Amino acid sequence: MLPLASLATRVFPSGLNATAFTAVECGALIYPALRRLEDAGLLGSSWMAADGRRRRVYSLTDKGVAALAAERTEWRRFARGMQAVTGWSA
């Protein structure tokens, strides 16, 4: 598996990375996605205290684990097809 920084470099060769987004922008992107995954039954969440602050902690449900496995399988199939077309290998 590629480290995230390496993957980001391949996806955004111009140098776009996580530092290009402010914390507010990241929250605006991440939390709605987490909520949709939770609403779909793929994630569960609970509140916990850390450093005097309440934080929401997310975890995969059994349905989420199964969906992740299916998506990994589909991604690997797609990646093999792209490697065949481009001749590039990891």
N, CA, C and O atoms as a CHARMM CRD file, in Angstrom:
* protein
*
  360
    1    1 MET  N      0.84900  -1.17400   0.00000 PROA 1      0.00000
    2    1 MET  CA     0.00000   0.00000   0.00000 PROA 1      0.00000
    3    1 MET  C      0.89300   1.23600   0.00000 PROA 1      0.00000
    4    1 MET  O      1.91400   1.27400   0.68700 PROA 1      0.00000
    5    2 LEU  N      0.50300   2.24000  -0.77200 PROA 2      0.00000
    6    2 LEU  CA     1.27200   3.47300  -0.86200 PROA 2      0.00000
    7    2 LEU  C      1.03900   4.35400   0.35700 PROA 2      0.00000
    8    2 LEU  O     -0.08600   4.44300   0.84900 PROA 2      0.00000
    9    3 PRO  N      2.09600   5.01200   0.85200 PROA 3      0.00000
   10    3 PRO  CA     1.87400   6.01300   1.88900 PROA 3      0.00000
   11    3 PRO  C      0.99100   7.11900   1.31500 PROA 3      0.00000
   12    3 PRO  O      1.02400   7.38500   0.11400 PROA 3      0.00000
   13    4 LEU  N      0.20900   7.75600   2.16700 PROA 4      0.00000
   14    4 LEU  CA    -0.72800   8.78500   1.72400 PROA 4      0.00000
   15    4 LEU  C     -0.01900   9.89800   0.96300 PROA 4      0.00000
   16    4 LEU  O     -0.52700  10.36100  -0.05800 PROA 4      0.00000
   17    5 ALA  N      1.13800  10.33600   1.43600 PROA 5      0.00000
   18    5 ALA  CA     1.85200  11.42300   0.75500 PROA 5      0.00000
   19    5 ALA  C      2.23100  11.01600  -0.65900 PROA 5      0.00000
   20    5 ALA  O      2.13900  11.82400  -1.58400 PROA 5      0.00000
   21    6 SER  N      2.65400   9.77400  -0.83500 PROA 6      0.00000
   22    6 SER  CA     3.01800   9.28600  -2.15800 PROA 6      0.00000
   23    6 SER  C      1.80100   9.23900  -3.06800 PROA 6      0.00000
   24    6 SER  O      1.87700   9.62500  -4.23400 PROA 6      0.00000
   25    7 LEU  N      0.68900   8.77000  -2.53900 PROA 7      0.00000
   26    7 LEU  CA    -0.54700   8.71500  -3.31100 PROA 7      0.00000
   27    7 LEU  C     -0.99000  10.11800  -3.70100 PROA 7      0.00000
   28    7 LEU  O     -1.38600  10.34200  -4.84400 PROA 7      0.00000
   29    8 ALA  N     -0.92900  11.06100  -2.77400 PROA 8      0.00000
   30    8 ALA  CA    -1.33000  12.44100  -3.06300 PROA 8      0.00000
   31    8 ALA  C     -0.45900  13.03400  -4.15800 PROA 8      0.00000
   32    8 ALA  O     -0.95100  13.78200  -5.00300 PROA 8      0.00000
   33    9 THR  N      0.83200  12.70900  -4.15500 PROA 9      0.00000
   34    9 THR  CA     1.73100  13.21200  -5.18400 PROA 9      0.00000
   35    9 THR  C      1.35400  12.67300  -6.54900 PROA 9      0.00000
   36    9 THR  O      1.45400  13.38600  -7.54800 PROA 9      0.00000
   37   10 ARG  N      0.92200  11.42200  -6.60300 PROA 10     0.00000
   38   10 ARG  CA     0.51600  10.83900  -7.87800 PROA 10     0.00000
   39   10 ARG  C     -0.82000  11.38900  -8.34800 PROA 10     0.00000
   40   10 ARG  O     -1.02000  11.60500  -9.54300 PROA 10     0.00000
   41   11 VAL  N     -1.73100  11.61700  -7.41400 PROA 11     0.00000
   42   11 VAL  CA    -3.05200  12.13000  -7.77700 PROA 11     0.00000
   43   11 VAL  C     -2.98600  13.61100  -8.11100 PROA 11     0.00000
   44   11 VAL  O     -3.65600  14.07100  -9.03500 PROA 11     0.00000
   45   12 PHE  N     -2.17500  14.36500  -7.35800 PROA 12     0.00000
   46   12 PHE  CA    -2.04700  15.80400  -7.55500 PROA 12     0.00000
   47   12 PHE  C     -0.58200  16.15100  -7.83200 PROA 12     0.00000
   48   12 PHE  O      0.10000  16.67500  -6.95200 PROA 12     0.00000
   49   13 PRO  N     -0.08900  15.86500  -9.04400 PROA 13     0.00000
   50   13 PRO  CA     1.32500  16.09000  -9.31900 PROA 13     0.00000
   51   13 PRO  C      1.75500  17.54700  -9.18900 PROA 13     0.00000
   52   13 PRO  O      2.94600  17.82500  -9.04300 PROA 13     0.00000
   53   14 SER  N      0.81200  18.47300  -9.24000 PROA 14     0.00000
   54   14 SER  CA     1.17200  19.88700  -9.10900 PROA 14     0.00000
   55   14 SER  C      1.52600  20.26900  -7.67900 PROA 14     0.00000
   56   14 SER  O      1.93900  21.40000  -7.42200 PROA 14     0.00000
   57   15 GLY  N      1.36800  19.34000  -6.75500 PROA 15     0.00000
   58   15 GLY  CA     1.76900  19.60000  -5.38500 PROA 15     0.00000
   59   15 GLY  C      0.63400  19.85800  -4.41900 PROA 15     0.00000
   60   15 GLY  O      0.88800  20.16800  -3.25600 PROA 15     0.00000
   61   16 LEU  N     -0.62500  19.74200  -4.86100 PROA 16     0.00000
   62   16 LEU  CA    -1.75100  19.92500  -3.95300 PROA 16     0.00000
   63   16 LEU  C     -1.68700  18.86000  -2.87100 PROA 16     0.00000
   64   16 LEU  O     -1.53100  17.67600  -3.16800 PROA 16     0.00000
   65   17 ASN  N     -1.80500  19.27400  -1.63300 PROA 17     0.00000
   66   17 ASN  CA    -1.80800  18.31500  -0.53400 PROA 17     0.00000
   67   17 ASN  C     -2.70500  18.83700   0.57700 PROA 17     0.00000
   68   17 ASN  O     -3.34600  19.87800   0.43200 PROA 17     0.00000
   69   18 ALA  N     -2.74600  18.11900   1.67000 PROA 18     0.00000
   70   18 ALA  CA    -3.66700  18.46100   2.75900 PROA 18     0.00000
   71   18 ALA  C     -3.40700  19.85600   3.32200 PROA 18     0.00000
   72   18 ALA  O     -4.33000  20.48000   3.84600 PROA 18     0.00000
   73   19 THR  N     -2.18600  20.35600   3.22800 PROA 19     0.00000
   74   19 THR  CA    -1.90100  21.68500   3.77400 PROA 19     0.00000
   75   19 THR  C     -2.56100  22.78200   2.95400 PROA 19     0.00000
   76   19 THR  O     -2.61200  23.93300   3.38800 PROA 19     0.00000
   77   20 ALA  N     -3.06600  22.44200   1.77600 PROA 20     0.00000
   78   20 ALA  CA    -3.75000  23.43800   0.93700 PROA 20     0.00000
   79   20 ALA  C     -5.14700  23.75100   1.46300 PROA 20     0.00000
   80   20 ALA  O     -5.77200  24.71000   1.01000 PROA 20     0.00000
   81   21 PHE  N     -5.64400  22.96100   2.40500 PROA 21     0.00000
   82   21 PHE  CA    -6.97500  23.15300   2.95100 PROA 21     0.00000
   83   21 PHE  C     -6.88700  23.67100   4.37600 PROA 21     0.00000
   84   21 PHE  O     -6.01700  23.24900   5.13800 PROA 21     0.00000
   85   22 THR  N     -7.77500  24.57500   4.74000 PROA 22     0.00000
   86   22 THR  CA    -7.83000  25.03400   6.12300 PROA 22     0.00000
   87   22 THR  C     -8.59500  24.00700   6.94700 PROA 22     0.00000
   88   22 THR  O     -9.25100  23.12200   6.39700 PROA 22     0.00000
   89   23 ALA  N     -8.51000  24.12700   8.25000 PROA 23     0.00000
   90   23 ALA  CA    -9.23500  23.21500   9.13700 PROA 23     0.00000
   91   23 ALA  C    -10.73100  23.29700   8.88900 PROA 23     0.00000
   92   23 ALA  O    -11.42400  22.27900   8.93100 PROA 23     0.00000
   93   24 VAL  N    -11.23600  24.49500   8.63100 PROA 24     0.00000
   94   24 VAL  CA   -12.67600  24.66300   8.37500 PROA 24     0.00000
   95   24 VAL  C    -13.06800  23.94100   7.10400 PROA 24     0.00000
   96   24 VAL  O    -14.09000  23.25600   7.07500 PROA 24     0.00000
   97   25 GLU  N    -12.27100  24.08100   6.04600 PROA 25     0.00000
   98   25 GLU  CA   -12.56600  23.39700   4.78800 PROA 25     0.00000
   99   25 GLU  C    -12.51900  21.88700   4.96400 PROA 25     0.00000
  100   25 GLU  O    -13.36500  21.17500   4.42300 PROA 25     0.00000
  101   26 CYS  N    -11.54200  21.38900   5.71400 PROA 26     0.00000
  102   26 CYS  CA   -11.44900  19.94600   5.94900 PROA 26     0.00000
  103   26 CYS  C    -12.68000  19.45700   6.70100 PROA 26     0.00000
  104   26 CYS  O    -13.24300  18.41600   6.36100 PROA 26     0.00000
  105   27 GLY  N    -13.10100  20.20100   7.72000 PROA 27     0.00000
  106   27 GLY  CA   -14.30000  19.82700   8.46500 PROA 27     0.00000
  107   27 GLY  C    -15.52600  19.83100   7.58900 PROA 27     0.00000
  108   27 GLY  O    -16.39900  18.97400   7.72400 PROA 27     0.00000
  109   28 ALA  N    -15.59800  20.79300   6.68900 PROA 28     0.00000
  110   28 ALA  CA   -16.74200  20.88500   5.78800 PROA 28     0.00000
  111   28 ALA  C    -16.76600  19.72300   4.80200 PROA 28     0.00000
  112   28 ALA  O    -17.82300  19.38700   4.26700 PROA 28     0.00000
  113   29 LEU  N    -15.62500  19.11400   4.56000 PROA 29     0.00000
  114   29 LEU  CA   -15.55100  17.97100   3.65700 PROA 29     0.00000
  115   29 LEU  C    -15.71300  16.64300   4.39700 PROA 29     0.00000
  116   29 LEU  O    -16.42100  15.74900   3.93200 PROA 29     0.00000
  117   30 ILE  N    -15.06900  16.52100   5.52300 PROA 30     0.00000
  118   30 ILE  CA   -14.99700  15.24700   6.24100 PROA 30     0.00000
  119   30 ILE  C    -16.28200  14.92000   7.00200 PROA 30     0.00000
  120   30 ILE  O    -16.81800  13.82100   6.85900 PROA 30     0.00000
  121   31 TYR  N    -16.77900  15.84800   7.79900 PROA 31     0.00000
  122   31 TYR  CA   -17.89500  15.52200   8.67800 PROA 31     0.00000
  123   31 TYR  C    -19.19600  15.17800   7.94600 PROA 31     0.00000
  124   31 TYR  O    -19.90500  14.27400   8.39000 PROA 31     0.00000
  125   32 PRO  N    -19.53700  15.84400   6.86500 PROA 32     0.00000
  126   32 PRO  CA   -20.72600  15.39800   6.12100 PROA 32     0.00000
  127   32 PRO  C    -20.55100  13.98100   5.55400 PROA 32     0.00000
  128   32 PRO  O    -21.50000  13.19800   5.51100 PROA 32     0.00000
  129   33 ALA  N    -19.34000  13.67200   5.12700 PROA 33     0.00000
  130   33 ALA  CA   -19.08300  12.32000   4.60800 PROA 33     0.00000
  131   33 ALA  C    -19.20600  11.28700   5.73000 PROA 33     0.00000
  132   33 ALA  O    -19.79300  10.22300   5.53200 PROA 33     0.00000
  133   34 LEU  N    -18.65700  11.59600   6.89900 PROA 34     0.00000
  134   34 LEU  CA   -18.78800  10.67700   8.03400 PROA 34     0.00000
  135   34 LEU  C    -20.25600  10.48300   8.40600 PROA 34     0.00000
  136   34 LEU  O    -20.68000   9.36600   8.70300 PROA 34     0.00000
  137   35 ARG  N    -21.02300  11.55800   8.39200 PROA 35     0.00000
  138   35 ARG  CA   -22.45300  11.48100   8.72300 PROA 35     0.00000
  139   35 ARG  C    -23.18700  10.58700   7.71600 PROA 35     0.00000
  140   35 ARG  O    -24.01200   9.76300   8.11100 PROA 35     0.00000
  141   36 ARG  N    -22.89500  10.74300   6.42000 PROA 36     0.00000
  142   36 ARG  CA   -23.54500   9.90600   5.39900 PROA 36     0.00000
  143   36 ARG  C    -23.18300   8.43400   5.59600 PROA 36     0.00000
  144   36 ARG  O    -24.04000   7.56100   5.45700 PROA 36     0.00000
  145   37 LEU  N    -21.91600   8.15500   5.92100 PROA 37     0.00000
  146   37 LEU  CA   -21.49600   6.76800   6.16200 PROA 37     0.00000
  147   37 LEU  C    -22.18200   6.20600   7.40300 PROA 37     0.00000
  148   37 LEU  O    -22.55800   5.03400   7.43700 PROA 37     0.00000
  149   38 GLU  N    -22.34200   7.04200   8.41400 PROA 38     0.00000
  150   38 GLU  CA   -23.03900   6.60600   9.63000 PROA 38     0.00000
  151   38 GLU  C    -24.52100   6.36300   9.33700 PROA 38     0.00000
  152   38 GLU  O    -25.09200   5.37000   9.78900 PROA 38     0.00000
  153   39 ASP  N    -25.13600   7.26800   8.58300 PROA 39     0.00000
  154   39 ASP  CA   -26.54500   7.10300   8.22400 PROA 39     0.00000
  155   39 ASP  C    -26.77400   5.84000   7.39700 PROA 39     0.00000
  156   39 ASP  O    -27.84100   5.23200   7.47600 PROA 39     0.00000
  157   40 ALA  N    -25.78600   5.44900   6.61100 PROA 40     0.00000
  158   40 ALA  CA   -25.87900   4.24400   5.78400 PROA 40     0.00000
  159   40 ALA  C    -25.58800   2.97400   6.58400 PROA 40     0.00000
  160   40 ALA  O    -25.69900   1.86700   6.05800 PROA 40     0.00000
  161   41 GLY  N    -25.21600   3.13400   7.85200 PROA 41     0.00000
  162   41 GLY  CA   -24.93100   1.96700   8.69300 PROA 41     0.00000
  163   41 GLY  C    -23.53300   1.41300   8.52100 PROA 41     0.00000
  164   41 GLY  O    -23.24100   0.31400   8.99300 PROA 41     0.00000
  165   42 LEU  N    -22.65300   2.16100   7.84500 PROA 42     0.00000
  166   42 LEU  CA   -21.29100   1.68800   7.61000 PROA 42     0.00000
  167   42 LEU  C    -20.33500   2.07600   8.73600 PROA 42     0.00000
  168   42 LEU  O    -19.29800   1.44100   8.92900 PROA 42     0.00000
  169   43 LEU  N    -20.69300   3.12100   9.47300 PROA 43     0.00000
  170   43 LEU  CA   -19.90500   3.57900  10.61100 PROA 43     0.00000
  171   43 LEU  C    -20.79000   3.68000  11.84400 PROA 43     0.00000
  172   43 LEU  O    -21.99600   3.90700  11.74900 PROA 43     0.00000
  173   44 GLY  N    -20.17000   3.50900  12.99000 PROA 44     0.00000
  174   44 GLY  CA   -20.80900   3.80300  14.26200 PROA 44     0.00000
  175   44 GLY  C    -19.98500   4.88900  14.92500 PROA 44     0.00000
  176   44 GLY  O    -18.81500   5.06900  14.58400 PROA 44     0.00000
  177   45 SER  N    -20.56400   5.60900  15.85500 PROA 45     0.00000
  178   45 SER  CA   -19.80300   6.64900  16.53300 PROA 45     0.00000
  179   45 SER  C    -20.20400   6.71600  17.99800 PROA 45     0.00000
  180   45 SER  O    -21.29000   6.29000  18.39100 PROA 45     0.00000
  181   46 SER  N    -19.30000   7.26100  18.78600 PROA 46     0.00000
  182   46 SER  CA   -19.57300   7.49000  20.19900 PROA 46     0.00000
  183   46 SER  C    -18.75000   8.69600  20.63100 PROA 46     0.00000
  184   46 SER  O    -17.79300   9.08400  19.96200 PROA 46     0.00000
  185   47 TRP  N    -19.13800   9.27800  21.75300 PROA 47     0.00000
  186   47 TRP  CA   -18.41800  10.42500  22.29400 PROA 47     0.00000
  187   47 TRP  C    -17.45600   9.95500  23.36600 PROA 47     0.00000
  188   47 TRP  O    -17.77100   9.05100  24.13900 PROA 47     0.00000
  189   48 MET  N    -16.27800  10.56900  23.41300 PROA 48     0.00000
  190   48 MET  CA   -15.33700  10.28800  24.48900 PROA 48     0.00000
  191   48 MET  C    -14.63700  11.57900  24.86300 PROA 48     0.00000
  192   48 MET  O    -14.55800  12.50800  24.05900 PROA 48     0.00000
  193   49 ALA  N    -14.12600  11.63600  26.09100 PROA 49     0.00000
  194   49 ALA  CA   -13.40600  12.81600  26.56100 PROA 49     0.00000
  195   49 ALA  C    -11.91800  12.59900  26.34500 PROA 49     0.00000
  196   49 ALA  O    -11.37800  11.53700  26.65400 PROA 49     0.00000
  197   50 ALA  N    -11.26000  13.63100  25.80600 PROA 50     0.00000
  198   50 ALA  CA    -9.80300  13.58900  25.61500 PROA 50     0.00000
  199   50 ALA  C     -9.27200  15.00100  25.78700 PROA 50     0.00000
  200   50 ALA  O     -9.75500  15.93600  25.14900 PROA 50     0.00000
  201   51 ASP  N     -8.28100  15.15300  26.64500 PROA 51     0.00000
  202   51 ASP  CA    -7.68200  16.46300  26.89600 PROA 51     0.00000
  203   51 ASP  C     -8.72300  17.50100  27.30000 PROA 51     0.00000
  204   51 ASP  O     -8.63000  18.66600  26.91400 PROA 51     0.00000
  205   52 GLY  N     -9.70400  17.07800  28.07000 PROA 52     0.00000
  206   52 GLY  CA   -10.72600  17.99200  28.55000 PROA 52     0.00000
  207   52 GLY  C    -11.77400  18.37500  27.51600 PROA 52     0.00000
  208   52 GLY  O    -12.61000  19.24000  27.77600 PROA 52     0.00000
  209   53 ARG  N    -11.74000  17.75500  26.37000 PROA 53     0.00000
  210   53 ARG  CA   -12.71500  18.04500  25.31100 PROA 53     0.00000
  211   53 ARG  C    -13.45000  16.77200  24.93100 PROA 53     0.00000
  212   53 ARG  O    -12.89600  15.67400  24.99500 PROA 53     0.00000
  213   54 ARG  N    -14.70400  16.93600  24.53600 PROA 54     0.00000
  214   54 ARG  CA   -15.45600  15.79200  24.01600 PROA 54     0.00000
  215   54 ARG  C    -15.13300  15.62700  22.54300 PROA 54     0.00000
  216   54 ARG  O    -15.11100  16.59500  21.78300 PROA 54     0.00000
  217   55 ARG  N    -14.88300  14.39300  22.15500 PROA 55     0.00000
  218   55 ARG  CA   -14.57500  14.09400  20.75500 PROA 55     0.00000
  219   55 ARG  C    -15.43300  12.93600  20.28800 PROA 55     0.00000
  220   55 ARG  O    -15.70800  12.00000  21.04000 PROA 55     0.00000
  221   56 ARG  N    -15.84100  13.01300  19.06200 PROA 56     0.00000
  222   56 ARG  CA   -16.62200  11.92900  18.47300 PROA 56     0.00000
  223   56 ARG  C    -15.64300  10.94400  17.84700 PROA 56     0.00000
  224   56 ARG  O    -14.76200  11.33600  17.08100 PROA 56     0.00000
  225   57 VAL  N    -15.79900   9.67900  18.17100 PROA 57     0.00000
  226   57 VAL  CA   -14.92300   8.62400  17.67800 PROA 57     0.00000
  227   57 VAL  C    -15.75000   7.71100  16.77200 PROA 57     0.00000
  228   57 VAL  O    -16.83300   7.26300  17.14900 PROA 57     0.00000
  229   58 TYR  N    -15.23000   7.44300  15.57700 PROA 58     0.00000
  230   58 TYR  CA   -15.94000   6.62800  14.59600 PROA 58     0.00000
  231   58 TYR  C    -15.27400   5.27000  14.46200 PROA 58     0.00000
  232   58 TYR  O    -14.05800   5.14000  14.60800 PROA 58     0.00000
  233   59 SER  N    -16.08900   4.26000  14.18200 PROA 59     0.00000
  234   59 SER  CA   -15.55800   2.91600  13.92700 PROA 59     0.00000
  235   59 SER  C    -16.43000   2.23500  12.88200 PROA 59     0.00000
  236   59 SER  O    -17.60700   2.55900  12.72200 PROA 59     0.00000
  237   60 LEU  N    -15.83200   1.29200  12.18100 PROA 60     0.00000
  238   60 LEU  CA   -16.57400   0.52800  11.18200 PROA 60     0.00000
  239   60 LEU  C    -17.54600  -0.43100  11.85100 PROA 60     0.00000
  240   60 LEU  O    -17.22300  -1.06100  12.85800 PROA 60     0.00000
  241   61 THR  N    -18.72500  -0.53200  11.28600 PROA 61     0.00000
  242   61 THR  CA   -19.68200  -1.54900  11.71500 PROA 61     0.00000
  243   61 THR  C    -19.38600  -2.82400  10.92600 PROA 61     0.00000
  244   61 THR  O    -18.54100  -2.81500  10.03000 PROA 61     0.00000
  245   62 ASP  N    -20.06900  -3.91200  11.24900 PROA 62     0.00000
  246   62 ASP  CA   -19.90800  -5.14400  10.46200 PROA 62     0.00000
  247   62 ASP  C    -20.26300  -4.89200   8.99900 PROA 62     0.00000
  248   62 ASP  O    -19.59500  -5.39100   8.09300 PROA 62     0.00000
  249   63 LYS  N    -21.31500  -4.11800   8.78100 PROA 63     0.00000
  250   63 LYS  CA   -21.71700  -3.76700   7.41500 PROA 63     0.00000
  251   63 LYS  C    -20.61500  -2.93500   6.74400 PROA 63     0.00000
  252   63 LYS  O    -20.35400  -3.09900   5.55200 PROA 63     0.00000
  253   64 GLY  N    -19.97700  -2.05600   7.49700 PROA 64     0.00000
  254   64 GLY  CA   -18.87900  -1.23600   6.97500 PROA 64     0.00000
  255   64 GLY  C    -17.67000  -2.06700   6.60900 PROA 64     0.00000
  256   64 GLY  O    -17.02000  -1.81000   5.59500 PROA 64     0.00000
  257   65 VAL  N    -17.35900  -3.06400   7.42600 PROA 65     0.00000
  258   65 VAL  CA   -16.23200  -3.95800   7.13500 PROA 65     0.00000
  259   65 VAL  C    -16.48700  -4.70600   5.83100 PROA 65     0.00000
  260   65 VAL  O    -15.59200  -4.82800   4.99500 PROA 65     0.00000
  261   66 ALA  N    -17.71100  -5.20600   5.66200 PROA 66     0.00000
  262   66 ALA  CA   -18.06000  -5.92200   4.43400 PROA 66     0.00000
  263   66 ALA  C    -18.00300  -4.99500   3.21900 PROA 66     0.00000
  264   66 ALA  O    -17.51200  -5.38800   2.16100 PROA 66     0.00000
  265   67 ALA  N    -18.50700  -3.75900   3.36900 PROA 67     0.00000
  266   67 ALA  CA   -18.48300  -2.80000   2.26000 PROA 67     0.00000
  267   67 ALA  C    -17.05200  -2.42400   1.89700 PROA 67     0.00000
  268   67 ALA  O    -16.72300  -2.29900   0.71800 PROA 67     0.00000
  269   68 LEU  N    -16.20000  -2.24500   2.90300 PROA 68     0.00000
  270   68 LEU  CA   -14.79600  -1.92400   2.65400 PROA 68     0.00000
  271   68 LEU  C    -14.11200  -3.05500   1.89100 PROA 68     0.00000
  272   68 LEU  O    -13.36500  -2.80600   0.94500 PROA 68     0.00000
  273   69 ALA  N    -14.36400  -4.28800   2.29800 PROA 69     0.00000
  274   69 ALA  CA   -13.77400  -5.43800   1.59900 PROA 69     0.00000
  275   69 ALA  C    -14.23200  -5.47400   0.14500 PROA 69     0.00000
  276   69 ALA  O    -13.42800  -5.73200  -0.75000 PROA 69     0.00000
  277   70 ALA  N    -15.50500  -5.22200  -0.09600 PROA 70     0.00000
  278   70 ALA  CA   -16.02600  -5.22500  -1.46400 PROA 70     0.00000
  279   70 ALA  C    -15.39400  -4.10100  -2.28900 PROA 70     0.00000
  280   70 ALA  O    -15.03300  -4.31000  -3.44700 PROA 70     0.00000
  281   71 GLU  N    -15.26100  -2.91900  -1.70000 PROA 71     0.00000
  282   71 GLU  CA   -14.65800  -1.79300  -2.42400 PROA 71     0.00000
  283   71 GLU  C    -13.18100  -2.04000  -2.70900 PROA 71     0.00000
  284   71 GLU  O    -12.68400  -1.66400  -3.77100 PROA 71     0.00000
  285   72 ARG  N    -12.48000  -2.66400  -1.77400 PROA 72     0.00000
  286   72 ARG  CA   -11.07000  -3.00100  -2.01900 PROA 72     0.00000
  287   72 ARG  C    -10.94300  -3.96300  -3.19200 PROA 72     0.00000
  288   72 ARG  O    -10.07500  -3.80600  -4.05100 PROA 72     0.00000
  289   73 THR  N    -11.81300  -4.95400  -3.21400 PROA 73     0.00000
  290   73 THR  CA   -11.79800  -5.91800  -4.31100 PROA 73     0.00000
  291   73 THR  C    -12.05900  -5.21600  -5.63800 PROA 73     0.00000
  292   73 THR  O    -11.36800  -5.46800  -6.62400 PROA 73     0.00000
  293   74 GLU  N    -13.05000  -4.34000  -5.66100 PROA 74     0.00000
  294   74 GLU  CA   -13.37600  -3.60100  -6.87600 PROA 74     0.00000
  295   74 GLU  C    -12.21800  -2.68100  -7.28500 PROA 74     0.00000
  296   74 GLU  O    -11.89500  -2.58200  -8.46900 PROA 74     0.00000
  297   75 TRP  N    -11.59900  -2.01700  -6.31900 PROA 75     0.00000
  298   75 TRP  CA   -10.47300  -1.13200  -6.61700 PROA 75     0.00000
  299   75 TRP  C     -9.31100  -1.92600  -7.20700 PROA 75     0.00000
  300   75 TRP  O     -8.69600  -1.49000  -8.18000 PROA 75     0.00000
  301   76 ARG  N     -9.01200  -3.06500  -6.63800 PROA 76     0.00000
  302   76 ARG  CA    -7.90500  -3.88700  -7.15300 PROA 76     0.00000
  303   76 ARG  C     -8.18200  -4.34400  -8.58200 PROA 76     0.00000
  304   76 ARG  O     -7.27300  -4.38400  -9.41000 PROA 76     0.00000
  305   77 ARG  N     -9.43300  -4.68700  -8.87100 PROA 77     0.00000
  306   77 ARG  CA    -9.80800  -5.07700 -10.22800 PROA 77     0.00000
  307   77 ARG  C     -9.60500  -3.90000 -11.17900 PROA 77     0.00000
  308   77 ARG  O     -9.04600  -4.06000 -12.26500 PROA 77     0.00000
  309   78 PHE  N    -10.05800  -2.73000 -10.77000 PROA 78     0.00000
  310   78 PHE  CA    -9.89000  -1.52100 -11.57300 PROA 78     0.00000
  311   78 PHE  C     -8.40200  -1.21700 -11.78500 PROA 78     0.00000
  312   78 PHE  O     -7.97900  -0.92100 -12.90300 PROA 78     0.00000
  313   79 ALA  N     -7.61500  -1.29000 -10.71300 PROA 79     0.00000
  314   79 ALA  CA    -6.18800  -0.98800 -10.79800 PROA 79     0.00000
  315   79 ALA  C     -5.47400  -1.95600 -11.73700 PROA 79     0.00000
  316   79 ALA  O     -4.60600  -1.54600 -12.50700 PROA 79     0.00000
  317   80 ARG  N     -5.83200  -3.23400 -11.67600 PROA 80     0.00000
  318   80 ARG  CA    -5.22600  -4.20800 -12.59900 PROA 80     0.00000
  319   80 ARG  C     -5.56000  -3.85000 -14.04200 PROA 80     0.00000
  320   80 ARG  O     -4.69900  -3.93500 -14.91700 PROA 80     0.00000
  321   81 GLY  N     -6.80500  -3.45100 -14.29700 PROA 81     0.00000
  322   81 GLY  CA    -7.18800  -3.03900 -15.64800 PROA 81     0.00000
  323   81 GLY  C     -6.40600  -1.82700 -16.11200 PROA 81     0.00000
  324   81 GLY  O     -5.95100  -1.77800 -17.25400 PROA 81     0.00000
  325   82 MET  N     -6.24700  -0.84200 -15.22600 PROA 82     0.00000
  326   82 MET  CA    -5.47400   0.35900 -15.58500 PROA 82     0.00000
  327   82 MET  C     -4.00100   0.01700 -15.82000 PROA 82     0.00000
  328   82 MET  O     -3.36900   0.57500 -16.71700 PROA 82     0.00000
  329   83 GLN  N     -3.46400  -0.88500 -15.02800 PROA 83     0.00000
  330   83 GLN  CA    -2.07000  -1.30000 -15.22900 PROA 83     0.00000
  331   83 GLN  C     -1.92300  -1.98700 -16.57500 PROA 83     0.00000
  332   83 GLN  O     -0.93000  -1.77600 -17.27100 PROA 83     0.00000
  333   84 ALA  N     -2.88600  -2.79500 -16.94700 PROA 84     0.00000
  334   84 ALA  CA    -2.83800  -3.47100 -18.24500 PROA 84     0.00000
  335   84 ALA  C     -2.87800  -2.46900 -19.39100 PROA 84     0.00000
  336   84 ALA  O     -2.19000  -2.63800 -20.39800 PROA 84     0.00000
  337   85 VAL  N     -3.68500  -1.43000 -19.23300 PROA 85     0.00000
  338   85 VAL  CA    -3.81900  -0.41500 -20.28800 PROA 85     0.00000
  339   85 VAL  C     -2.57400   0.46900 -20.36900 PROA 85     0.00000
  340   85 VAL  O     -2.08800   0.76500 -21.46000 PROA 85     0.00000
  341   86 THR  N     -2.06500   0.88500 -19.22000 PROA 86     0.00000
  342   86 THR  CA    -0.95100   1.84200 -19.20600 PROA 86     0.00000
  343   86 THR  C      0.42500   1.18600 -19.19900 PROA 86     0.00000
  344   86 THR  O      1.41800   1.82800 -19.54200 PROA 86     0.00000
  345   87 GLY  N      0.49200  -0.08400 -18.81400 PROA 87     0.00000
  346   87 GLY  CA     1.77600  -0.75400 -18.69600 PROA 87     0.00000
  347   87 GLY  C      2.52900  -0.38400 -17.43600 PROA 87     0.00000
  348   87 GLY  O      3.68000  -0.78700 -17.26300 PROA 87     0.00000
  349   88 TRP  N      1.89600   0.38300 -16.54500 PROA 88     0.00000
  350   88 TRP  CA     2.52800   0.82400 -15.31100 PROA 88     0.00000
  351   88 TRP  C      2.26800  -0.19700 -14.21500 PROA 88     0.00000
  352   88 TRP  O      1.16000  -0.72500 -14.12000 PROA 88     0.00000
  353   89 SER  N      3.25200  -0.48200 -13.39500 PROA 89     0.00000
  354   89 SER  CA     3.03400  -1.38200 -12.27000 PROA 89     0.00000
  355   89 SER  C      3.57000  -0.75500 -10.99900 PROA 89     0.00000
  356   89 SER  O      4.53100   0.01400 -11.02200 PROA 89     0.00000
  357   90 ALA  N      2.93900  -1.09300  -9.89900 PROA 90     0.00000
  358   90 ALA  CA     3.31800  -0.50600  -8.60300 PROA 90     0.00000
  359   90 ALA  C      4.59900  -1.08300  -8.08700 PROA 90     0.00000
  360   90 ALA  O      5.06000  -0.70100  -7.01100 PROA 90     0.00000
